[in-house]
């Protein structure tokens, strides 16, 4: 025969809000009749309710005599906590309606570093001003990491960089921005001051670039540009973050193709140039999209998307 676990008055129980409301009324009135009147009930059930609460907690909350009611030390310590509990419980229906409307709750957004230069700061400021009750959590992450996080439900959406028309398949997507690629060159090199910088002047230079796994469509577009001109890129160094790539350029490691918005990252020793292209040549562009799983889009995300350009 299986032995049943013993119960104890001190074993934690779920305590109804009604009991906490009655406790606070007695604690504030220090008089059972007045507290009962305030609660629109008679005194005997109130007395029984307080006795039930004390039995459940396994301690006395009030010292009672025929002439007075006083809080014990434990009772006095519980009063502010009980008030806070009741206040939060009262606010829950309002919070639930606000969450359903996207006016409250949490929104987890990931972003690539390039979005942090221009688009994201403007949106975050405006969104916080209009929806102060939404807790906005920002996570900087590369595209491959974002896709995994969306799949695991760890983020609600992500700002991803990709080659034009190559947003991640299988997800909902909203185009945010289009921009061209520019080349970051070492400030001490002749490329920085050359009057007209032709594309052919760059294609035999050592290249600093991101790993293909984090941005495959743009990586392939850059390599296709070299191949179309009859060159094989000479990759000197790979780095994940655009800031790191630019810092490596400043050290003279090589040149780097970066989105135009990266110009805002002014690093001593780096010059950003737009090369001239011959007929039949072209420098690829890039796009930033907001990407999310359509089946789990949150109301807060829908509110945030309202800031996206149409």
C-alpha positions in Angstrom: 0.0 0.0 0.0 1.4 3.4 -1.0 1.9 5.8 1.8 0.2 9.1 1.3 2.3 12.2 2.0 1.3 14.0 5.2 -0.2 17.5 5.0 0.8 20.4 7.2 -0.8 23.8 7.8 2.5 25.3 6.6 2.3 23.6 3.2 1.9 26.3 0.5 -1.7 26.6 -0.8 -3.3 28.8 -3.4 -5.1 31.5 -1.4 -8.1 33.2 -3.0 -7.9 36.9 -3.7 -11.1 37.2 -1.6 -9.1 36.3 1.5 -6.4 38.7 0.8 -9.0 41.5 0.2 -10.6 40.7 3.5 -7.2 40.6 5.3 -6.4 44.1 4.0 -9.7 45.5 5.0 -9.3 44.2 8.6 -5.6 45.4 8.6 -6.6 48.9 7.6 -9.7 49.2 9.8 -8.3 47.2 12.8 -11.9 46.6 13.6 -13.9 43.5 12.4 -17.3 45.2 12.3 -16.1 48.2 10.3 -14.2 46.0 7.9 -17.2 43.8 7.4 -19.3 46.8 6.7 -16.8 48.1 4.2 -16.8 44.7 2.5 -20.7 44.5 2.4 -20.8 41.4 4.5 -21.6 40.4 8.1 -18.9 40.0 10.8 -19.1 36.2 11.5 -18.1 35.2 7.9 -15.3 37.7 8.0 -14.0 36.4 11.3 -14.1 32.9 9.9 -12.3 34.0 6.7 -9.4 35.5 8.7 -9.2 32.4 10.8 -9.0 30.3 7.6 -6.2 32.5 6.2 -4.3 32.2 9.5 -4.7 28.4 9.5 -3.6 28.2 5.9 -0.5 30.2 6.6 0.2 28.6 9.9 0.6 31.9 11.8 -1.3 34.6 13.5 -1.9 37.8 11.6 -3.8 39.7 14.3 -3.7 39.9 18.1 -7.4 40.1 19.2 -8.9 41.0 22.5 -12.5 42.1 23.3 -11.4 45.7 23.0 -8.8 45.8 20.3 -7.4 44.3 17.1 -3.7 44.7 16.4 -1.5 43.4 13.6 1.2 40.9 14.5 4.7 41.5 13.1 3.9 38.9 10.4 0.6 40.5 9.6 2.1 44.0 9.3 4.8 42.6 7.0 2.1 41.1 4.7 0.0 44.2 4.3 2.1 46.0 1.6 2.5 42.7 -0.3 -1.2 41.9 -0.1 -2.0 45.5 -1.4 0.4 45.0 -4.2 -1.1 41.7 -5.1 -4.6 43.1 -5.2 -3.5 46.1 -7.3 -1.8 43.8 -9.8 -4.8 41.5 -9.9 -7.1 44.5 -10.6 -4.8 45.6 -13.4 -4.8 42.2 -15.1 -8.0 42.6 -17.2 -6.8 46.0 -18.5 -3.4 44.5 -19.3 -4.9 41.5 -21.1 -7.0 43.8 -23.3 -4.0 46.0 -24.0 -1.9 42.9 -24.9 -4.5 41.7 -27.3 -4.5 45.1 -29.0 -0.7 45.2 -29.1 -0.5 48.1 -26.6 1.2 46.1 -23.9 3.3 43.0 -23.5 6.8 42.1 -24.8 8.3 42.3 -28.3 11.6 40.6 -29.0 13.3 42.0 -32.0 16.6 40.8 -33.4 18.6 42.9 -35.9 21.8 42.9 -38.0 24.3 45.6 -37.2 23.5 47.6 -40.4 19.9 48.1 -39.2 21.3 49.6 -36.0 22.9 52.5 -38.0 19.8 54.1 -39.3 16.4 52.3 -39.5 16.2 50.7 -36.0 17.1 53.7 -33.8 14.4 55.9 -35.5 11.8 53.2 -35.2 12.6 52.3 -31.6 12.3 55.9 -30.5 9.0 56.5 -32.2 7.6 53.2 -31.1 8.5 53.7 -27.4 6.9 57.2 -27.5 3.6 55.8 -28.9 3.5 52.4 -27.1 5.3 52.9 -23.7 3.7 49.8 -22.2 5.3 47.4 -24.7 8.6 46.0 -23.4 10.9 46.1 -26.4 13.8 43.6 -26.2 16.5 44.1 -28.8 19.0 41.4 -29.7 21.8 42.0 -32.2 22.3 38.8 -34.2 23.4 37.7 -37.7 20.9 36.4 -40.1 21.6 32.7 -39.5 21.3 33.1 -35.8 18.0 35.0 -36.3 16.5 32.2 -38.4 17.3 29.6 -35.7 15.9 31.9 -33.0 12.6 32.4 -35.0 12.3 28.7 -35.5 12.7 28.1 -31.7 10.3 30.9 -30.8 13.0 32.9 -29.0 12.3 36.1 -30.9 9.2 37.6 -32.5 10.9 39.0 -35.6 14.2 40.0 -37.0 15.8 42.7 -39.3 17.8 40.8 -41.9 20.1 41.8 -44.6 20.0 40.0 -48.0 20.5 40.4 -51.7 17.5 41.9 -53.5 14.7 39.5 -53.8 16.3 36.9 -51.6 14.5 37.2 -48.3 14.5 34.0 -46.3 11.9 31.6 -47.7 9.1 30.1 -45.7 8.6 33.2 -43.5 6.5 36.3 -43.6 8.6 39.3 -44.8 8.2 43.0 -45.1 10.8 45.0 -47.1 12.2 47.9 -45.1 15.0 49.5 -47.1 17.0 49.2 -50.3 20.5 50.5 -50.5 23.6 50.2 -52.7 26.9 48.7 -51.7 29.9 50.9 -51.4 33.5 50.0 -50.9 35.5 50.7 -47.8 39.2 51.2 -48.6 42.2 51.9 -46.3 42.7 55.6 -45.9 46.5 55.2 -46.4 46.1 53.5 -49.8 46.1 55.2 -53.2 42.5 53.9 -53.7 41.3 56.5 -51.1 42.5 59.5 -53.1 42.3 58.2 -56.7 40.2 60.7 -58.7 38.0 58.2 -60.5 37.9 54.8 -58.8 37.0 52.1 -61.3 35.6 48.8 -60.4 38.6 47.1 -62.0 40.9 49.0 -59.6 39.3 47.0 -56.7 38.9 43.5 -58.0 42.5 42.4 -57.5 42.7 43.9 -54.0 42.6 41.7 -50.9 39.0 41.3 -49.7 37.6 41.5 -46.2 34.2 39.9 -46.1 31.6 38.2 -43.9 31.4 34.4 -43.8 28.9 33.0 -46.4 26.9 31.2 -43.7 25.6 34.4 -42.2 24.6 36.2 -45.4 24.7 33.7 -48.3 22.7 35.7 -50.9 24.8 38.8 -50.6 28.1 36.9 -50.3 27.2 35.1 -53.6 26.2 38.4 -55.3 29.6 39.9 -54.5 31.5 36.8 -55.7 29.3 36.8 -58.9 30.4 40.4 -59.5 34.1 39.4 -59.4 33.5 36.3 -61.6 31.6 38.4 -64.2 34.7 40.6 -64.5 37.0 37.6 -64.8 38.4 37.8 -61.3 38.6 35.4 -58.4 38.2 37.2 -55.0 41.3 37.0 -52.9 39.7 36.8 -49.4 42.3 38.2 -46.9 40.0 37.9 -43.8 36.5 37.0 -42.8 34.7 38.8 -39.9 31.1 38.6 -38.7 30.2 42.2 -37.7 30.3 45.1 -40.1 32.1 47.2 -37.5 34.9 44.6 -37.3 35.1 44.4 -41.1 35.6 48.2 -41.2 38.1 48.1 -38.5 40.1 45.5 -40.4 40.0 47.8 -43.5 41.4 50.6 -41.3 44.3 48.4 -40.4 45.1 47.9 -44.1 44.1 44.3 -44.3 42.0 44.8 -47.5 38.9 46.4 -49.0 35.3 45.6 -48.1 31.9 45.9 -49.8 29.5 47.2 -47.2 25.9 48.6 -47.3 25.7 52.4 -47.9 24.3 52.9 -44.3 27.7 51.7 -42.9 29.1 55.1 -44.0 27.7 56.4 -40.7 30.4 54.3 -38.9 33.2 56.8 -39.3 36.4 55.0 -38.5 39.8 56.8 -38.8 41.8 55.2 -41.6 38.8 54.3 -43.7 37.4 56.0 -46.7 34.1 55.0 -48.4 34.0 55.2 -52.2 31.4 54.5 -54.9 33.4 53.0 -57.9 32.6 53.9 -61.4 31.4 50.9 -63.4 31.9 50.2 -67.1 29.1 49.2 -69.5 27.9 45.7 -68.7 29.2 45.9 -65.1 27.3 46.4 -62.0 27.7 46.5 -58.2 25.0 44.5 -56.4 22.6 46.2 -54.0 21.1 44.9 -50.8 17.9 45.0 -48.9 16.8 44.9 -45.3 13.6 43.1 -44.4 11.6 42.5 -41.3 11.1 38.7 -41.1 8.8 36.7 -38.8 6.9 33.5 -38.6 3.4 34.3 -39.9 1.7 31.6 -37.7 2.9 33.2 -34.4 2.8 37.0 -35.2 2.0 38.9 -32.0 -0.3 41.9 -31.8 2.7 44.0 -30.5 4.6 43.0 -33.7 1.7 44.2 -35.8 1.8 47.5 -34.0 5.6 47.8 -34.7 5.2 47.0 -38.3 2.9 50.0 -38.7 6.2 52.0 -38.6 7.5 50.3 -41.7 7.4 52.3 -45.0 4.6 51.1 -47.3 
